[in-house]
Amino acid sequence: MTSKTIAQIRNDAAASLSPQRQQQWEQFLTPMPVAEQAVSLFTLTDEPVRILDLGSGSGILSAVTAKQSARGSSVVAIEQDADLARASASSLRQVCDNVEVINKSVFDVLLDARFDRVILNPPYKKISPTVIATSSGGVKVTNLYTAFLVMAIQALDEGGECVAIIPRSWMNGDYFKDFRKWMLNECCLDALAVYGSRQEHFKDMGILQEIMLVKVSKRPQTKKVIVYADATPAEPLEQQSHEPVALKALLMGSDRIVRIQQQDPRLSEFKTMADQGLWVSTGKLVWFRNRDVLSNVEEPDGHPLYWSDNQNGMVTVHPVKCDREQWVTDKADARNVVLPAGSYCLVNRFSSKEQRHRIYASYLHSNVEFVADNKLNYVHQGTSRQTVPLGDKEARGLTLWLSSSIVDEWYRQVSGSTQVNATDLRQMPCPSKTQLASLADSLPIDNTVSQSRIDETIGRLFSWVQAS
Ligand SMILES: C[S@@+](CC[C@H](N)C(=O)[O-])C[C@H]1O[C@@H](n2cnc3c(N)ncnc32)[C@H](O)[C@@H]1O
């Protein structure tokens, strides 16, 4: 039988999903071109292989895997939806004689580490943090897809390979730190393929997440990882541009953030922001829990309150005319939200797709204690427990640094999301405090300074950095 039949079973299954169950169990079925690309990442072998498919849906992924595998191969597919489990069985019987479809939740099936090929496009939902026990200790997961992936990797036999279709979110951020560390210790990262456009691949399923393919294998880590930085489902992966990248160049910092592109060599001289003694915290005032302290007027012993509305280009202005209160009353003193007077760099935690920059930084100097809204990050030189303002020149230099194009490009590579989180910022390459002060001496913090002047000045300082 041809793979068209498998595709047809998938399309029929997709068309007859119950909308309610589709949402509940995240039944977003992989289209044939993406399935073929995922399977093409497996190493071809003449030996029969034992294949496992977790959350198999219509069975498309394991069926395409079985189709390209040697005679005598076998498939175990686990799917909790009875209709889809039946669809899996009919797809798989077209291509394989030894098929077991288990109509259960993957979390209710005990799997031995005996599989040579594990393939999955799991549900992506957030879950409350759960620790999964593994042979190398517990691993904390916060999404169903990482929970599935931990199970998939544990089911691999020595030398076995796993390909997963998952979102990009695991590559950065605090929530996935534990998972990243576990996965990178447990197996070899072989290949990453990141789809360039959001809608293209799951068009008929309405998926808008940034999705990628990850291939890992149960063998010692090799030095290079094959990276497809801008994949498209339109043509076979092997015909698309890819390069072997040193794993070292993909991983960043102790949190093991994974980047898809190699770091711009101009940035490789710099330590991370955290290593330079700069700490990023999130504004402490959650307004809707503190409505009673907000004030439209300045009251004796009150404090200025900064929102993203107060960011105006590279400067921070206070007060501004907007529909948000510009002060808090002295009641705020008892709420652990007031920050010491001094110089800081504020970074908006949210950006929109339309904004030219993902990172929007502004310099703040306050002669009095103040409060920052929770939608702002602020950079200081203290710790997570204690806020210590920056030197004034450092705050200005850092604002210029964070407003540069090179930093914005770096951030886009690290994070697939429009949110700018403190954890990612802390891992950002950053000049030393002395260098930041020199940058502040070279340019004023002034909204008449153009982007090209910022970039040129930083470019000059880079060569100065390399020459020193
Ligand atoms: C994103 S869909 C992908 C289906 C299929 N792997 C594919 O690529 O087309 C995820 C599948 O996992 C199934 N599923 C969700 N939670 C599950 C669980 N706990 N155990 C087994 N299957 C599950 C859903 O019913 C759905 O078919």
The ligand as a Gaussian input file, in Angstrom:
#p B3LYP/6-31G(d) Opt

LIG

0 1
 C       -0.966000      16.434000      18.852000
 S       -1.898000      14.957000      18.654000
 C       -0.855000      14.088000      17.551000
 C       -1.359000      12.776000      17.089000
 C       -0.383000      11.993000      16.215000
 N        0.813000      11.634000      16.952000
 C        0.020000      12.785000      14.997000
 O        1.178000      13.146000      14.919000
 O       -0.840000      13.049000      14.149000
 C       -1.674000      14.205000      20.224000
 C       -2.377000      12.885000      20.391000
 O       -2.136000      12.406000      21.707000
 C       -3.331000      11.844000      22.226000
 N       -3.221000      11.921000      23.685000
 C       -3.372000      13.033000      24.463000
 N       -3.119000      12.717000      25.741000
 C       -2.781000      11.399000      25.764000
 C       -2.392000      10.495000      26.777000
 N       -2.281000      10.877000      28.051000
 N       -2.110000       9.226000      26.447000
 C       -2.223000       8.810000      25.163000
 N       -2.588000       9.607000      24.162000
 C       -2.853000      10.882000      24.452000
 C       -4.447000      12.662000      21.630000
 O       -5.675000      11.964000      21.617000
 C       -3.890000      12.921000      20.234000
 O       -4.274000      11.932000      19.353000

